[in-house]
Protein backbone atom coordinates (compact mmCIF):
# COMPACT_ATOMS: atom_id res chain seq x y z
CA UNK A 1 0.00 0.00 0.00
CA UNK A 2 2.86 2.37 0.73
CA UNK A 3 4.24 1.74 -2.77
CA UNK A 4 0.88 2.86 -4.18
CA UNK A 5 0.95 6.06 -2.03
CA UNK A 6 4.50 6.79 -3.23
CA UNK A 7 3.45 6.37 -6.85
CA UNK A 8 0.47 8.70 -6.30
CA UNK A 9 2.75 11.32 -4.69
CA UNK A 10 5.23 11.05 -7.58
CA UNK A 11 2.40 11.31 -10.11
CA UNK A 12 0.97 14.34 -8.26
CA UNK A 13 4.37 16.07 -8.18
CA UNK A 14 4.92 15.25 -11.88
CA UNK A 15 1.45 16.60 -12.77
CA UNK A 16 2.06 19.81 -10.77
CA UNK A 17 5.47 20.34 -12.45
CA UNK A 18 3.97 19.69 -15.88
CA UNK A 19 1.17 22.16 -15.17
CA UNK A 20 3.65 24.85 -14.08
CA UNK A 21 5.78 24.32 -17.19
CA UNK A 22 2.77 24.46 -19.51
CA UNK A 23 1.41 27.61 -17.90
CA UNK A 24 4.85 29.25 -18.04
CA UNK A 25 5.47 28.46 -21.71
CA UNK A 26 5.16 31.15 -24.32
CA UNK A 27 4.04 30.02 -27.78
CA UNK A 28 6.89 31.91 -29.45
CA UNK A 29 9.67 31.40 -26.90
CA UNK A 30 8.95 28.03 -25.22
CA UNK A 31 10.22 27.93 -21.66
CA UNK A 32 12.92 30.55 -22.17
CA UNK A 33 12.30 33.91 -20.49
CA UNK A 34 10.26 36.37 -22.52
CA UNK A 35 12.48 38.99 -24.15
CA UNK A 36 12.55 42.42 -22.59
CA UNK A 37 10.52 44.61 -24.90
CA UNK A 38 11.86 48.01 -25.73
CA UNK A 39 9.40 50.84 -25.32
CA UNK A 40 8.25 51.81 -28.76
CA UNK A 41 7.98 55.38 -29.91
CA UNK A 42 6.01 56.89 -32.73
CA UNK A 43 2.59 58.37 -33.33
CA UNK A 44 -0.87 57.46 -34.53
CA UNK A 45 -4.44 58.60 -34.77
CA UNK A 46 -7.32 58.89 -37.16
CA UNK A 47 -7.89 60.67 -40.44
CA UNK A 48 -11.55 61.69 -40.80
CA UNK A 49 -12.96 62.84 -44.14
CA UNK A 50 -15.90 65.20 -44.74
CA UNK A 51 -17.58 66.20 -47.97
CA UNK A 52 -17.58 64.52 -51.33
CA UNK A 53 -14.36 62.94 -52.57
CA UNK A 54 -13.11 64.73 -55.70
CA UNK A 55 -12.81 62.45 -58.73
CA UNK A 56 -9.40 63.92 -59.51
CA UNK A 57 -7.64 62.32 -56.51
CA UNK A 58 -5.27 59.56 -57.60
CA UNK A 59 -3.48 59.03 -54.28
CA UNK A 60 -3.30 60.39 -50.76
CA UNK A 61 -0.55 60.37 -48.12
CA UNK A 62 0.13 61.27 -44.53
CA UNK A 63 3.22 63.47 -44.50
CA UNK A 64 5.25 64.85 -41.59
CA UNK A 65 7.80 67.62 -42.00
CA UNK A 66 10.69 68.23 -39.64
CA UNK A 67 10.69 72.01 -40.10
CA UNK A 68 7.83 74.45 -40.73
CA UNK A 69 6.73 75.04 -44.32
CA UNK A 70 7.46 78.75 -44.61
CA UNK A 71 8.79 78.77 -48.19
CA UNK A 72 8.19 76.62 -51.26
CA UNK A 73 11.74 75.32 -50.85
CA UNK A 74 10.78 73.79 -47.44
CA UNK A 75 8.54 71.26 -49.21
CA UNK A 76 11.41 68.91 -50.06
CA UNK A 77 12.21 65.27 -49.40
CA UNK A 78 15.08 66.16 -47.05
CA UNK A 79 12.58 67.98 -44.79
CA UNK A 80 10.20 65.00 -44.70
CA UNK A 81 10.39 62.98 -41.51
CA UNK A 82 7.60 60.62 -42.50
CA UNK A 83 5.74 59.84 -45.73
CA UNK A 84 3.14 57.10 -45.43
CA UNK A 85 2.25 54.57 -48.01
CA UNK A 86 -0.86 55.53 -49.93
CA UNK A 87 -3.96 55.98 -47.79
CA UNK A 88 -7.21 54.33 -48.85
CA UNK A 89 -9.46 56.49 -50.99
CA UNK A 90 -13.20 57.12 -50.67
CA UNK A 91 -13.44 56.12 -47.00
CA UNK A 92 -15.01 58.08 -44.15
CA UNK A 93 -12.12 57.50 -41.76
CA UNK A 94 -8.82 55.72 -41.50
CA UNK A 95 -6.83 54.71 -38.44
CA UNK A 96 -3.07 55.00 -38.90
CA UNK A 97 0.18 54.46 -37.03
CA UNK A 98 3.77 55.38 -37.77
CA UNK A 99 4.42 51.64 -37.41
CA UNK A 100 2.55 51.12 -40.70
CA UNK A 101 4.69 50.82 -43.79
CA UNK A 102 6.06 54.08 -45.12
CA UNK A 103 8.07 55.40 -48.04
CA UNK A 104 10.02 57.60 -45.59
CA UNK A 105 11.56 56.36 -43.35
CA UNK A 106 12.37 52.98 -44.79
CA UNK A 107 12.31 51.39 -41.32
CA UNK A 108 10.86 52.46 -37.97
CA UNK A 109 14.44 52.64 -36.63
CA UNK A 110 15.08 55.50 -39.08
CA UNK A 111 12.24 57.58 -37.58
CA UNK A 112 13.73 59.29 -34.53
CA UNK A 113 11.91 60.75 -31.54
CA UNK A 114 11.90 64.46 -32.29
CA UNK A 115 9.81 67.58 -32.80
CA UNK A 116 7.95 67.78 -36.11
CA UNK A 117 6.43 71.06 -37.31
CA UNK A 118 3.87 70.08 -39.94
CA UNK A 119 1.66 66.99 -40.07
CA UNK A 120 -0.83 66.78 -42.91
CA UNK A 121 -2.79 64.64 -45.30
CA UNK A 122 -1.99 65.56 -48.88
CA UNK A 123 -3.45 64.38 -52.15
CA UNK A 124 -2.14 64.12 -55.68
CA UNK A 125 -3.94 64.15 -59.00
CA UNK A 126 -0.94 63.17 -61.12
CA UNK A 127 -0.73 59.76 -62.79
CA UNK A 128 2.72 59.09 -61.28
CA UNK A 129 3.90 59.81 -57.74
CA UNK A 130 5.59 63.19 -57.74
CA UNK A 131 7.63 65.04 -55.14
CA UNK A 132 7.14 68.43 -56.83
CA UNK A 133 5.36 70.86 -54.52
CA UNK A 134 2.87 71.96 -57.18
CA UNK A 135 1.63 68.36 -57.49
CA UNK A 136 0.53 68.19 -53.83
CA UNK A 137 -2.70 69.57 -52.40
CA UNK A 138 -3.05 69.60 -48.61
CA UNK A 139 -6.44 68.20 -47.66
CA UNK A 140 -6.11 68.22 -43.86
CA UNK A 141 -3.67 69.46 -41.24
CA UNK A 142 -3.00 68.33 -37.67
CA UNK A 143 -3.99 71.10 -35.26
CA UNK A 144 -3.06 70.80 -31.58
CA UNK A 145 -5.72 71.57 -28.97
CA UNK A 146 -8.28 72.47 -31.69
CA UNK A 147 -6.32 75.64 -32.52
CA UNK A 148 -6.92 75.92 -36.27
CA UNK A 149 -4.95 79.15 -36.59
CA UNK A 150 -1.65 77.32 -37.01
CA UNK A 151 -0.48 73.75 -37.64
CA UNK A 152 0.13 71.72 -34.50
CA UNK A 153 3.62 70.66 -33.49
CA UNK A 154 4.08 66.93 -33.01
CA UNK A 155 6.56 66.12 -30.25
CA UNK A 156 7.59 62.49 -29.96
CA UNK A 157 9.64 61.96 -26.80
CA UNK A 158 12.08 59.07 -26.40
CA UNK A 159 10.29 55.79 -25.56
CA UNK A 160 6.82 57.30 -26.08
CA UNK A 161 4.01 56.52 -28.49
CA UNK A 162 1.89 59.64 -29.07
CA UNK A 163 -1.73 58.81 -29.85
CA UNK A 164 -4.72 60.89 -30.96
CA UNK A 165 -2.88 62.81 -33.66
CA UNK A 166 -6.15 63.21 -35.52
CA UNK A 167 -6.50 65.01 -38.83
CA UNK A 168 -9.80 66.25 -40.22
CA UNK A 169 -10.05 66.56 -43.99
CA UNK A 170 -12.94 68.65 -45.29
CA UNK A 171 -13.00 68.54 -49.09
CA UNK A 172 -15.45 71.47 -49.14
CA UNK A 173 -13.29 73.62 -46.86
CA UNK A 174 -9.60 72.69 -47.26
CA UNK A 175 -6.94 74.25 -45.01
CA UNK A 176 -4.64 77.04 -46.15
CA UNK A 177 -2.02 75.68 -48.52
CA UNK A 178 1.69 75.87 -47.69
CA UNK A 179 3.79 78.12 -49.98
CA UNK A 180 4.08 76.90 -53.57
CA UNK A 181 0.68 75.21 -53.68
CA UNK A 182 -2.42 76.01 -55.65
HUTAUR-V34368 format. One record per residue. N is the residue number from 0. RES is the residue in one letter. PSI is psi in whole degrees, -180 to 180 (999 if undefined). NEAR is the number of other ideal C-beta (glycine too) atoms within 8 Angstrom. Layout:
N_RES_PSI_NEAR + N_RES_PSI_NEAR
//
This chain:
0_X_-35_4 + 1_X_-31_5 + 2_X_-37_6 + 3_X_-42_7 + 4_X_-39_8 + 5_X_-43_8 + 6_X_-38_8 + 7_X_-41_8 + 8_X_-46_8 + 9_X_-43_8 + 10_X_-40_8 + 11_X_-44_8 + 12_X_-43_8 + 13_X_-45_8 + 14_X_-43_8 + 15_X_-44_8 + 16_X_-44_8 + 17_X_-42_8 + 18_X_-46_8 + 19_X_-43_8 + 20_X_-45_9 + 21_X_-39_7 + 22_X_-33_6 + 23_X_-17_7 + 24_X_144_8 + 25_X_137_8 + 26_X_-34_4 + 27_X_-31_3 + 28_X_5_9 + 29_X_-134_5 + 30_X_4_6 + 31_X_156_6 + 32_X_147_4 + 33_X_143_6 + 34_X_149_5 + 35_X_123_4 + 36_X_133_4 + 37_X_145_5 + 38_X_131_6 + 39_X_148_8 + 40_X_157_10 + 41_X_-157_12 + 42_X_163_11 + 43_X_172_12 + 44_X_-152_11 + 45_X_146_9 + 46_X_124_14 + 47_X_130_10 + 48_X_140_11 + 49_X_152_8 + 50_X_-179_8 + 51_X_133_5 + 52_X_127_9 + 53_X_141_7 + 54_X_-21_4 + 55_X_-14_5 + 56_X_125_11 + 57_X_-31_8 + 58_X_160_9 + 59_X_144_11 + 60_X_158_14 + 61_X_127_13 + 62_X_139_12 + 63_X_126_12 + 64_X_142_15 + 65_X_-44_9 + 66_X_158_8 + 67_X_156_8 + 68_X_85_11 + 69_X_-25_5 + 70_X_158_7 + 71_X_-33_7 + 72_X_-11_5 + 73_X_-17_13 + 74_X_72_12 + 75_X_159_8 + 76_X_-33_6 + 77_X_-16_4 + 78_X_-7_10 + 79_X_126_12 + 80_X_-26_11 + 81_X_132_13 + 82_X_111_10 + 83_X_167_13 + 84_X_173_8 + 85_X_135_7 + 86_X_154_12 + 87_X_146_6 + 88_X_157_8 + 89_X_41_4 + 90_X_163_7 + 91_X_-30_4 + 92_X_163_8 + 93_X_127_8 + 94_X_133_7 + 95_X_165_12 + 96_X_147_8 + 97_X_-11_11 + 98_X_-13_7 + 99_X_162_8 + 100_X_148_4 + 101_X_157_12 + 102_X_-39_6 + 103_X_126_9 + 104_X_167_10 + 105_X_-33_5 + 106_X_158_6 + 107_X_-33_9 + 108_X_-23_5 + 109_X_-1_7 + 110_X_95_11 + 111_X_152_4 + 112_X_135_8 + 113_X_-171_8 + 114_X_129_7 + 115_X_136_14 + 116_X_-4_11 + 117_X_117_12 + 118_X_124_14 + 119_X_164_14 + 120_X_126_15 + 121_X_147_11 + 122_X_160_13 + 123_X_147_14 + 124_X_2_8 + 125_X_155_8 + 126_X_-38_3 + 127_X_153_4 + 128_X_134_6 + 129_X_146_8 + 130_X_13_6 + 131_X_134_6 + 132_X_-41_9 + 133_X_-12_7 + 134_X_0_9 + 135_X_137_12 + 136_X_121_11 + 137_X_123_13 + 138_X_-31_12 + 139_X_149_13 + 140_X_145_12 + 141_X_124_12 + 142_X_129_10 + 143_X_141_6 + 144_X_34_5 + 145_X_21_4 + 146_X_99_8 + 147_X_12_5 + 148_X_-20_3 + 149_X_148_5 + 150_X_143_11 + 151_X_152_11 + 152_X_130_8 + 153_X_115_13 + 154_X_122_8 + 155_X_101_12 + 156_X_162_8 + 157_X_137_5 + 158_X_33_8 + 159_X_136_9 + 160_X_120_8 + 161_X_120_12 + 162_X_172_7 + 163_X_35_5 + 164_X_81_11 + 165_X_143_9 + 166_X_127_15 + 167_X_126_7 + 168_X_112_12 + 169_X_106_10 + 170_X_-26_12 + 171_X_-16_6 + 172_X_70_5 + 173_X_158_10 + 174_X_167_9 + 175_X_142_3 + 176_X_141_9 + 177_X_162_11 + 178_X_141_10 + 179_X_-5_8 + 180_X_174_10 + 181_X_999_4
//
